[in-house]
Protein backbone atom coordinates (compact mmCIF):
# COMPACT_ATOMS: atom_id res chain seq x y z
CA UNK A 1 0.00 0.00 0.00
CA UNK A 2 1.44 3.39 -1.05
CA UNK A 3 2.29 5.89 1.67
CA UNK A 4 0.40 9.19 1.27
CA UNK A 5 1.33 12.31 3.24
CA UNK A 6 -1.12 15.24 3.16
CA UNK A 7 -0.41 18.79 4.33
CA UNK A 8 -3.64 20.71 4.89
CA UNK A 9 -5.02 23.68 6.89
CA UNK A 10 -7.50 23.02 9.71
CA UNK A 11 -10.13 20.37 9.04
CA UNK A 12 -13.43 21.54 7.54
CA UNK A 13 -16.63 19.45 7.63
CA UNK A 14 -16.64 18.97 3.86
CA UNK A 15 -13.12 17.44 3.95
CA UNK A 16 -13.84 14.81 6.60
CA UNK A 17 -15.20 12.20 4.16
CA UNK A 18 -12.38 12.99 1.74
CA UNK A 19 -9.63 12.24 4.26
CA UNK A 20 -11.44 9.23 5.72
CA UNK A 21 -11.69 7.69 2.24
CA UNK A 22 -8.03 8.33 1.39
CA UNK A 23 -7.10 6.87 4.78
CA UNK A 24 -8.62 3.56 3.68
CA UNK A 25 -6.98 3.56 0.24
CA UNK A 26 -3.45 4.52 1.34
CA UNK A 27 -1.12 4.21 4.30
CA UNK A 28 -2.04 7.82 4.97
CA UNK A 29 -1.19 10.59 7.39
CA UNK A 30 -2.80 14.05 7.35
CA UNK A 31 -0.74 16.87 8.85
CA UNK A 32 -2.85 19.88 9.82
CA UNK A 33 -1.24 23.30 9.82
CA UNK A 34 -3.80 24.78 12.25
CA UNK A 35 -5.66 23.40 15.24
CA UNK A 36 -8.75 25.52 14.59
CA UNK A 37 -10.36 27.45 11.75
CA UNK A 38 -12.04 30.45 13.35
CA UNK A 39 -14.45 30.81 10.42
CA UNK A 40 -16.04 27.44 11.24
CA UNK A 41 -18.76 27.16 13.86
CA UNK A 42 -17.87 23.58 14.74
CA UNK A 43 -14.78 22.89 16.82
CA UNK A 44 -11.99 20.73 15.36
CA UNK A 45 -12.26 18.19 18.17
CA UNK A 46 -15.94 17.65 17.38
CA UNK A 47 -15.13 16.98 13.73
CA UNK A 48 -12.21 14.72 14.57
CA UNK A 49 -14.45 12.41 16.62
CA UNK A 50 -15.56 11.03 13.25
CA UNK A 51 -12.06 10.86 11.75
CA UNK A 52 -10.75 7.40 10.89
CA UNK A 53 -7.49 8.64 9.34
CA UNK A 54 -4.19 9.26 11.11
CA UNK A 55 -3.35 12.90 11.75
CA UNK A 56 -0.98 15.20 13.56
CA UNK A 57 -0.22 18.93 13.72
CA UNK A 58 2.66 21.20 12.78
CA UNK A 59 2.52 23.23 15.97
CA UNK A 60 5.81 25.10 15.53
CA UNK A 61 5.09 28.36 13.75
CA UNK A 62 5.63 32.10 13.84
CA UNK A 63 3.95 35.18 12.39
CA UNK A 64 5.39 37.00 9.38
CA UNK A 65 3.48 39.97 7.94
CA UNK A 66 0.34 38.66 9.63
CA UNK A 67 0.70 35.13 8.26
CA UNK A 68 1.37 31.91 10.13
CA UNK A 69 4.62 30.29 8.97
CA UNK A 70 4.75 26.63 10.00
CA UNK A 71 8.01 24.83 10.69
CA UNK A 72 8.79 21.13 10.47
CA UNK A 73 7.84 20.17 6.91
CA UNK A 74 11.17 18.50 6.14
CA UNK A 75 11.26 16.59 9.43
CA UNK A 76 7.75 15.30 8.79
CA UNK A 77 8.60 14.14 5.26
CA UNK A 78 11.82 12.51 6.42
CA UNK A 79 10.08 10.64 9.24
CA UNK A 80 7.15 9.38 7.13
CA UNK A 81 9.07 8.50 3.94
CA UNK A 82 6.05 9.01 1.63
CA UNK A 83 5.47 7.68 -1.86
CA UNK A 84 3.06 10.55 -2.53
CA UNK A 85 2.76 14.04 -1.01
CA UNK A 86 -0.46 16.04 -1.47
CA UNK A 87 -0.44 19.74 -0.57
CA UNK A 88 -3.01 22.53 -0.63
CA UNK A 89 -2.82 25.48 -3.04
CA UNK A 90 0.55 27.11 -3.79
CA UNK A 91 1.61 27.66 -0.21
CA UNK A 92 4.71 27.06 1.87
CA UNK A 93 3.91 23.35 2.27
CA UNK A 94 4.27 22.86 -1.50
CA UNK A 95 7.47 24.89 -1.71
CA UNK A 96 8.93 22.96 1.23
CA UNK A 97 8.02 19.56 -0.23
CA UNK A 98 9.43 20.49 -3.65
CA UNK A 99 12.67 21.80 -2.11
CA UNK A 100 13.07 18.64 -0.01
CA UNK A 101 12.50 16.37 -3.02
CA UNK A 102 14.96 18.35 -5.16
CA UNK A 103 17.77 18.76 -2.62
CA UNK A 104 17.56 15.21 -1.28
CA UNK A 105 16.92 13.64 -4.69
CA UNK A 106 13.82 11.83 -3.52
CA UNK A 107 11.38 10.20 -5.92
CA UNK A 108 8.04 10.70 -4.19
CA UNK A 109 5.23 12.05 -6.37
CA UNK A 110 4.14 15.58 -5.51
CA UNK A 111 0.69 17.05 -6.12
CA UNK A 112 -1.35 19.98 -4.88
CA UNK A 113 -5.07 20.77 -4.70
CA UNK A 114 -6.53 24.14 -5.64
CA UNK A 115 -10.00 25.52 -4.95
CA UNK A 116 -9.60 28.26 -7.58
CA UNK A 117 -12.60 29.28 -9.62
CA UNK A 118 -11.84 30.58 -13.11
CA UNK A 119 -12.28 34.21 -12.03
CA UNK A 120 -9.82 33.71 -9.19
CA UNK A 121 -7.29 31.93 -11.41
CA UNK A 122 -7.46 34.62 -14.08
CA UNK A 123 -7.05 37.36 -11.46
CA UNK A 124 -3.68 35.95 -10.33
CA UNK A 125 -1.06 38.07 -12.08
CA UNK A 126 2.51 39.32 -11.71
CA UNK A 127 4.79 37.63 -9.21
CA UNK A 128 2.04 35.39 -7.84
CA UNK A 129 1.35 33.96 -11.27
CA UNK A 130 5.05 33.45 -12.06
CA UNK A 131 5.54 31.56 -8.79
CA UNK A 132 2.46 29.46 -9.49
CA UNK A 133 3.68 28.57 -13.00
CA UNK A 134 7.10 27.60 -11.62
CA UNK A 135 5.51 25.22 -9.13
CA UNK A 136 3.19 23.66 -11.71
CA UNK A 137 6.15 23.11 -14.02
CA UNK A 138 8.05 21.15 -11.35
CA UNK A 139 5.40 19.10 -9.53
CA UNK A 140 3.67 15.99 -10.86
CA UNK A 141 0.11 17.22 -11.11
CA UNK A 142 -2.78 19.35 -9.94
CA UNK A 143 -6.21 18.48 -8.50
CA UNK A 144 -8.87 21.09 -9.38
CA UNK A 145 -12.49 21.51 -8.28
CA UNK A 146 -14.14 20.83 -11.66
CA UNK A 147 -13.54 19.48 -15.18
CA UNK A 148 -13.96 23.07 -16.38
CA UNK A 149 -11.02 24.20 -14.24
CA UNK A 150 -8.93 21.21 -15.28
CA UNK A 151 -9.49 22.28 -18.91
CA UNK A 152 -8.57 25.86 -18.03
CA UNK A 153 -5.29 24.81 -16.42
CA UNK A 154 -4.50 22.53 -19.34
CA UNK A 155 -4.75 25.51 -21.69
CA UNK A 156 -3.19 28.15 -19.43
CA UNK A 157 -0.47 26.44 -17.41
CA UNK A 158 2.41 23.95 -17.68
CA UNK A 159 0.71 21.48 -15.31
CA UNK A 160 1.83 17.95 -16.21
CA UNK A 161 -1.24 16.00 -15.11
CA UNK A 162 -4.70 17.20 -14.12
CA UNK A 163 -7.61 15.74 -12.21
CA UNK A 164 -10.88 17.21 -10.98
CA UNK A 165 -12.46 16.47 -7.62
CA UNK A 166 -15.30 18.75 -6.50
CA UNK A 167 -15.73 19.63 -2.83
CA UNK A 168 -18.40 17.04 -2.08
CA UNK A 169 -19.42 14.76 0.75
CA UNK A 170 -19.83 10.99 0.76
CA UNK A 171 -23.42 10.49 -0.36
CA UNK A 172 -23.70 7.14 1.42
CA UNK A 173 -22.80 8.58 4.83
CA UNK A 174 -24.92 11.67 4.22
CA UNK A 175 -28.04 9.65 3.41
CA UNK A 176 -27.44 7.33 6.37
CA UNK A 177 -27.68 10.34 8.70
CA UNK A 178 -31.08 11.50 7.41
CA UNK A 179 -33.07 9.74 10.14
CA UNK A 180 -31.14 11.81 12.70
CA UNK A 181 -31.87 15.01 10.78
CA UNK A 182 -35.65 14.61 10.37
CA UNK A 183 -36.61 15.70 13.93
CA UNK A 184 -34.57 18.89 13.57
CA UNK A 185 -36.21 19.67 10.22
CA UNK A 186 -39.66 19.33 11.78
CA UNK A 187 -38.58 21.63 14.63
CA UNK A 188 -37.32 24.29 12.20
CA UNK A 189 -40.55 24.17 10.19
CA UNK A 190 -42.69 24.48 13.31
CA UNK A 191 -40.67 27.15 15.10
CA UNK A 192 -40.39 29.42 12.06
CA UNK A 193 -43.90 28.67 10.72
CA UNK A 194 -42.70 27.42 7.34
CA UNK A 195 -45.34 24.77 6.67
CA UNK A 196 -47.11 25.51 3.40
CA UNK A 197 -44.58 28.20 2.43
CA UNK A 198 -42.19 28.22 -0.50
CA UNK A 199 -38.85 28.64 1.23
CA UNK A 200 -35.79 30.19 -0.38
CA UNK A 201 -32.67 29.29 1.65
CA UNK A 202 -29.15 30.66 2.02
CA UNK A 203 -26.51 29.12 4.32
CA UNK A 204 -23.20 30.82 5.05
CA UNK A 205 -21.39 33.86 6.37
CA UNK A 206 -22.99 37.29 6.22
CA UNK A 207 -20.17 39.05 4.38
CA UNK A 208 -20.18 41.36 1.36
CA UNK A 209 -18.98 38.86 -1.25
CA UNK A 210 -21.98 36.61 -0.54
CA UNK A 211 -24.11 39.33 -2.20
CA UNK A 212 -26.98 38.90 0.25
CA UNK A 213 -28.38 42.40 -0.18
CA UNK A 214 -28.92 41.59 -3.86
CA UNK A 215 -30.64 38.34 -2.82
CA UNK A 216 -33.03 40.21 -0.52
CA UNK A 217 -33.77 42.77 -3.25
CA UNK A 218 -34.44 40.02 -5.81
CA UNK A 219 -36.68 38.19 -3.33
CA UNK A 220 -38.60 41.41 -2.60
CA UNK A 221 -39.15 41.96 -6.33
CA UNK A 222 -40.56 38.43 -6.64
CA UNK A 223 -42.85 38.99 -3.63
CA UNK A 224 -44.24 42.19 -5.14
CA UNK A 225 -45.32 40.28 -8.26
CA UNK A 226 -46.67 37.25 -6.36
CA UNK A 227 -50.45 37.05 -5.99
CA UNK A 228 -50.21 35.12 -2.70
CA UNK A 229 -47.54 37.30 -1.12
CA UNK A 230 -47.58 35.48 2.21
CA UNK A 231 -46.65 32.18 0.55
CA UNK A 232 -42.93 33.06 0.24
CA UNK A 233 -40.13 33.11 2.81
CA UNK A 234 -36.41 33.84 2.56
CA UNK A 235 -34.34 32.14 5.28
CA UNK A 236 -30.76 33.32 5.85
CA UNK A 237 -28.93 30.83 8.07
CA UNK A 238 -25.62 32.10 9.43
CA UNK A 239 -24.02 35.11 11.03
CA UNK A 240 -21.57 37.86 10.19
CA UNK A 241 -20.70 41.51 9.94
CA UNK A 242 -23.37 42.32 7.33
CA UNK A 243 -26.36 41.33 9.46
CA UNK A 244 -27.44 44.86 10.43
CA UNK A 245 -27.25 45.97 6.79
CA UNK A 246 -29.32 42.96 5.74
CA UNK A 247 -32.01 43.70 8.33
CA UNK A 248 -32.13 47.27 7.02
CA UNK A 249 -32.34 46.09 3.40
CA UNK A 250 -35.25 43.79 4.22
CA UNK A 251 -37.04 46.65 6.01
CA UNK A 252 -36.45 49.11 3.15
CA UNK A 253 -37.81 46.60 0.63
CA UNK A 254 -40.94 45.86 2.62
CA UNK A 255 -40.15 42.20 3.32
CA UNK A 256 -38.91 42.35 6.92
CA UNK A 257 -41.69 39.95 7.96
CA UNK A 258 -40.74 37.46 5.24
CA UNK A 259 -36.93 37.41 5.62
CA UNK A 260 -35.93 35.22 8.56
CA UNK A 261 -32.63 35.21 10.44
CA UNK A 262 -32.65 32.05 12.60
CA UNK A 263 -28.93 32.30 13.44
CA UNK A 264 -25.93 30.04 12.89
CA UNK A 265 -26.12 26.26 13.17
CA UNK A 266 -23.81 23.28 12.91
CA UNK A 267 -24.03 19.51 12.56
CA UNK A 268 -27.42 17.84 12.07
CA UNK A 269 -29.30 21.03 12.97
CA UNK A 270 -27.62 22.79 10.04
CA UNK A 271 -28.24 19.92 7.61
CA UNK A 272 -31.92 19.99 8.62
CA UNK A 273 -32.34 23.48 7.14
CA UNK A 274 -31.84 22.07 3.64
CA UNK A 275 -34.82 19.78 4.31
CA UNK A 276 -37.01 22.87 4.84
CA UNK A 277 -36.08 24.57 1.57
CA UNK A 278 -37.92 24.70 -1.74
CA UNK A 279 -34.96 26.45 -3.43
CA UNK A 280 -31.37 27.01 -2.32
CA UNK A 281 -29.51 30.15 -3.48
CA UNK A 282 -25.78 30.85 -3.64
CA UNK A 283 -25.46 34.31 -5.16
CA UNK A 284 -21.85 35.23 -4.35
CA UNK A 285 -19.92 37.53 -6.62
CA UNK A 286 -16.77 35.58 -5.69
CA UNK A 287 -16.71 32.00 -4.40
CA UNK A 288 -13.90 29.47 -4.79
CA UNK A 289 -16.40 26.62 -4.72
CA UNK A 290 -19.30 26.65 -2.27
CA UNK A 291 -19.66 23.32 -0.46
CA UNK A 292 -23.20 24.34 0.54
CA UNK A 293 -24.33 23.62 -3.03
CA UNK A 294 -23.37 19.97 -2.58
CA UNK A 295 -25.20 19.78 0.75
CA UNK A 296 -28.36 21.25 -0.78
CA UNK A 297 -28.27 18.86 -3.74
CA UNK A 298 -27.65 15.84 -1.50
CA UNK A 299 -30.79 16.92 0.36
CA UNK A 300 -32.74 16.89 -2.91
CA UNK A 301 -33.14 20.67 -3.02
CA UNK A 302 -33.05 22.49 -6.36
CA UNK A 303 -30.38 25.20 -6.49
CA UNK A 304 -29.58 28.47 -8.18
CA UNK A 305 -25.85 29.14 -8.19
CA UNK A 306 -23.89 32.20 -9.24
CA UNK A 307 -21.74 31.91 -12.34
CA UNK A 308 -18.91 33.27 -10.17
CA UNK A 309 -18.99 30.23 -7.84
CA UNK A 310 -16.97 27.09 -8.56
CA UNK A 311 -19.88 24.87 -7.52
CA UNK A 312 -21.76 25.90 -10.65
CA UNK A 313 -20.11 22.79 -12.10
CA UNK A 314 -22.60 20.72 -10.05
CA UNK A 315 -25.65 22.40 -11.62
CA UNK A 316 -27.57 20.72 -14.44
CA UNK A 317 -30.89 21.60 -16.13
CA UNK A 318 -32.48 18.90 -13.95
CA UNK A 319 -31.30 20.19 -10.56
CA UNK A 320 -31.19 23.96 -10.89
CA UNK A 321 -29.97 27.05 -12.70
CA UNK A 322 -26.74 29.03 -13.06
CA UNK A 323 -27.25 32.80 -13.13
CA UNK A 324 -25.35 36.10 -13.18
CA UNK A 325 -25.53 37.34 -9.60
CA UNK A 326 -24.28 40.80 -10.63
CA UNK A 327 -27.23 41.24 -13.00
CA UNK A 328 -30.29 42.27 -10.98
CA UNK A 329 -32.75 41.25 -13.70
CA UNK A 330 -31.20 37.80 -14.11
CA UNK A 331 -31.14 37.35 -10.33
CA UNK A 332 -34.83 38.22 -10.02
CA UNK A 333 -36.01 36.26 -13.06
CA UNK A 334 -34.11 33.10 -12.12
CA UNK A 335 -35.45 33.20 -8.57
CA UNK A 336 -39.00 33.81 -9.79
CA UNK A 337 -38.75 30.94 -12.27
CA UNK A 338 -37.57 28.41 -9.69
CA UNK A 339 -40.06 29.50 -7.04
CA UNK A 340 -42.93 29.34 -9.54
CA UNK A 341 -42.43 25.58 -9.95
CA UNK A 342 -41.32 24.89 -6.37
CA UNK A 343 -43.21 22.77 -3.84
CA UNK A 344 -44.33 24.19 -0.50
CA UNK A 345 -42.61 22.92 2.64
CA UNK A 346 -44.36 20.05 4.49
CA UNK A 347 -44.66 19.91 8.29
CA UNK A 348 -41.79 17.44 8.76
CA UNK A 349 -39.61 18.91 6.03
CA UNK A 350 -38.91 17.36 2.65
CA UNK A 351 -37.76 13.79 2.09
CA UNK A 352 -36.25 13.80 -1.39
CA UNK A 353 -33.70 11.79 -3.37
CA UNK A 354 -30.30 13.31 -4.03
CA UNK A 355 -29.93 15.58 -7.06
CA UNK A 356 -26.13 15.31 -7.21
CA UNK A 357 -24.85 14.67 -10.76
CA UNK A 358 -21.56 13.08 -9.61
CA UNK A 359 -20.74 10.40 -7.06
CA UNK A 360 -18.22 10.83 -4.25
CA UNK A 361 -17.45 7.11 -4.30
CA UNK A 362 -16.68 7.09 -8.02
CA UNK A 363 -14.54 10.23 -7.91
CA UNK A 364 -12.52 9.14 -4.86
CA UNK A 365 -11.65 5.82 -6.52
CA UNK A 366 -10.54 7.68 -9.64
CA UNK A 367 -8.48 10.11 -7.52
CA UNK A 368 -6.74 7.19 -5.83
CA UNK A 369 -5.70 5.86 -9.23
CA UNK A 370 -4.53 9.33 -10.29
CA UNK A 371 -2.33 9.76 -7.22
CA UNK A 372 -0.82 6.29 -7.56
Order of alpha helices (4+ residues) and beta strands (2+ residues): beta-alpha-beta-alpha-beta-beta-beta-alpha-beta-alpha-beta-alpha-alpha-beta-alpha-beta-alpha-alpha-beta-alpha-beta-alpha-beta-alpha-beta-alpha-beta-beta-alpha-alpha
